[in-house]
């Protein structure tokens, strides 16, 4: 059964629960708690002695998580913060060691289904795209201020868009006449720039460009690079860090960071990323590109952190 529009199903729920469920008392840290789907499962399976610190940049998602996780009472602590500040937020809330840490990257179904957030090209809406709408420049501002060369790099590196140069050139041309203010404006730019024969039948022509701009607006790869060592540093001996990525650039950052950390007091739980089953891909198409990598802190590790 496929999810209804606006319903967010967490990716790889069984795999996350099996690999990251605490085997004893302690903290679970969800650095991208979102609407609380993974957090709920980990709290249920972990037992009464497990507590959760949930962090998210999106205050609207946190409000939903607060409702969803209310039955767990004071076992749940939720904070509005960026996961790049994971270490400081954890310490401020009394979390010295974590049994497990989870980072679920990318944009949620809930965010995509809220037009005014500007993540989706399905409706004409303000070109925002910020995970945290209370701070930082919007996508509209980014498109107004970036040079053509910066736009090319952004759209190609973050979106893998082969027509990045054409799209960047068209953005600069259009903004010279009128600023790009809405998602519809950006869609029209992409449609004008990409030759009709190159449009994919199975994917909207603007998909890669929207992904690239969203990642740039939220500085997603930079934040991830900062968060991974901090997340690993929170683990108690035997604790595990799991990261779910949906983009090759994200997975590359995770893979390289985990390999580097595995040279020290950590070990890879699986040599290759875990991907959704055929049944999950059918039930939740948005999870089809998900990859889960898991790192464990060795039990014999007692080095100072």
Buried (B, 14 or more C-beta within 10 A) or exposed (E): EEEEEEEBBBBBBEBBBEBBBBEEEBBBBBBBBBBBBBBBBBBEBBEEEBBBBBBBBBEBBBBBBBEBBEEBEEBBBBBBBBBBBBBEBBEEBEBEBBBBBBBBBBBBBBBBBBBEBBBBBEEBBBBBBBBBBEEBBBBBBBBBEBEEEEBBBBBBBBBBBEBBBBBBBBBBEBBEEEEBBBBBBBBBBBBEBBEEEEEEEEEBBBBBBBBBBBBBBBBBBEBBBBBBEBBBBBBBEBBBBBBBBBBEBBBEBBBEBBEEBBEEBBBBBEEEBBBBEEEBBEBBEBBBBBBBBBBBBBEEBEEEE
